[in-house]
Amino acid sequence: MMYLFIMTAYRVHFWKKAPFVRLLFAMITGILAQWQFQVSVRVWWFILVASVLSVVIFFFIPFFNRYRLSFLNGIAACVLFFSIGCLLVWYKDVRHNDQWPGNFYKEKDGVVAVLSEPPVEKTKSIKADAIISYVSKDEKIIQKGGKIILYFKKDSSLRLTYGSQIIFKKPLQEIKNSGNPGGFDYKRYSLFHSITHQVYLKPDEFFVFKAKKKNWLNQFLYATRERILTILRNNIKGDKELGLAEALLIGYKDDLDQSLVQSYTNTGVVHVIAISGLHLGLIYWLLIKLFKPLQRRKRVKWLRPVLIIAGLWLFSLLAGAQASVLRSAVMFTCIVLGESLSRKTSIYNTMAISAFLLLCYNPYLIFHRIQMDVMFLLFPQE
């Protein structure tokens, strides 16, 4: 009996200190439900509005009745977050977006695309993600959008970099799986990254414009990463050792040896290859030590959390902003903000809020696992 009393008291104490945890569970349930059943967006908007009205009306009820009916308010709040999760999945699904190539593209259309990353050399081709800028329809140029994957035939004269603009008329192909039972679901993996189409181009099937479209932040990140890779390549001679060092230090996996990745997978320690919370925890600890002197000076005390957060996010973006590192970056950001405001909160509540913010940004992160990226490395699409 005493054990039951203690456990009940612990659960009540836990929910009071971390109320956002139960709301997060409701939101995750909504994300899973929408992905599984693909319900119309109108249904979720109706439920969202009804739950919001229920929560608002609750505060107009007399105080004693409000206390007695508090469980109804809790149910309404959970339904609210459930509907938010469903709506996030619906709007994040690129197939519901007007800029999705499947909504406007025809086989005879010309496409102008901009490379959104530096090209990566694969076994049989050169791969790069790209964004559609314009589509030529019936001799008219229409500004459009949407992401696609470009595969180029290997050619020594190929000079493509981040921001390169190309034009081609070869038909886009819908991304499909290999068809092997139990194989890696590359189609779903690409959909989670808002990509559903791809095209393979030979040197005579596209034209490269001289002008380039670049984002200053991406240009800075790619240039910094390239400088770091150059340093590593000049000082580490073995191919396997180099690929592993690049993956562990800055999350660059394109040089990883596939046999090495397979060995890590077979032994069950494949997660060590991915940048995760451990790496960011070390960066966080170093930044705290580095900027500790600022905490003693009142005039520049505010600069300490700013520099720590900036350092965390700079490393996260440099490492490719993978889900495993984004989770930690958001959580440490919440911790730093809480400490700078002199507020001590439950770590579980902080983690729940971090997860909520991440899922608002991309609800598909709930499906992400480190192994998903590793499986993509083991079975790359050429």
C-alpha positions, 0 to 999 in steps of 0.5 A, a space after each residue: 500500500 505504501 509503495 502504491 502511495 509513493 508511486 502515485 505521489 511521484 507521478 503527480 509530482 512528475 506531471 506537475 513539474 513536466 506538464 509539457 510531456 503529456 502534451 508532447 505525447 498527444 502531439 506525437 500520437 497525432 503525427 503518427 495517426 495522420 501519417 498512417 490514415 491520411 485524413 482530410 485537413 478539414 477534419 483536423 481544422 474543425 477539431 482544432 477550432 473546437 478544442 481551442 474553444 473548449 479551452 477558452 470557455 473553460 476559463 469562464 467557468 466559476 472557479 470551484 467548478 473549474 477545479 472539479 472539471 479540470 480533467 476535461 480541460 486536460 482532455 481538450 488540451 491533449 486533443 488540441 495538441 493531437 490536432 496540431 500534430 495531424 496538421 503539421 504532417 499534412 502541411 509538411 507533406 510536399 504532395 499537398 504543396 502547390 510547389 510540388 513538381 507532381 502538380 505542375 510538371 509535364 514531360 515536355 517542360 524545360 526545367 531550370 534548377 539550382 544546385 542546393 549543395 555541392 555535388 557528391 561523387 558516387 560510384 557510378 555518378 555525381 549526385 546533388 540536390 537541387 531546387 526548381 527555379 523556373 519551368 518552361 511551359 508552352 514557350 512561357 517561363 513560369 516561376 516554380 519551386 520544389 526539390 529534386 535530385 540530380 544525377 550526372 554522368 561522370 565527366 572530367 569536364 563537369 564543373 558544377 558547384 553549390 549555386 550552379 544553375 542548369 537547364 534541361 528538358 529530360 523528363 523527371 522520374 518519380 523516385 521508387 524503391 528497388 523492390 527488394 522485400 525488406 529493403 531500405 525505403 528510399 522513397 519514404 526517406 526522400 519524401 521526408 526530405 520533401 523530394 519525390 522526383 529525380 533525373 539522370 543527365 548526360 553532358 549533352 542533356 543540360 546547359 550550365 549558366 554562368 550566373 550562380 544563385 547562392 545563399 551567403 550562410 550556406 556559402 559560408 558553411 560549405 566553404 568552412 566545411 571544405 577547408 576543414 575537410 582539406 585539413 583532414 585530407 592533408 593529415 590523414 592518409 588512410 581512406 577508411 581512417 579519413 572517412 571515419 574522422 570526417 564523419 565523427 568530427 563534422 558529420 561528413 559521410 560521403 567518404 565513408 567506406 561502405 564495408 566499414 559502415 557494414 561492420 559497424 552495423 553488424 556489431 550494433 555500434 553504428 550510432 557512433 558514426 553519426 554526430 549526436 548529443 555526445 558531440 554537442 555536449 562536449 561542444 557545450 562544455 567547452 563553450 561554458 569553460 571558454 566564456 565563463 569569465 564573461 559571467 563575472 562582468 555585469 556589462 557583458 554578462 548577456 553576451 555569454 549565452 549569446 555566444 554559447 548558443 551561436 557556437 552550438 548552432 554554428 557547429 550543428 549547421 556545419 555538421 549538416 543539421 541532422 536530426 540527431 544533432 538538431 535535437 541536442 542543439 534545441 535542448 541545450 539552447 533551452 537550457 542556456 536560455 533557462 539558466 540566463 533567466 535564472 530559472 530552474 526547470 525540469 530537464 524532462 520539461 525542457 526535453 519535451 519543449 525541445 522536441 515540440 519545437 523540432 516537430 513543429 519545424 519538421 514532424 517527420 523527425 519522429 520517424 528519423 533514426 540514425 540507422 536511416 542515414 546509415 542505411 542510405 549510405 549502405 544502399 545509395 541510389 546511383 
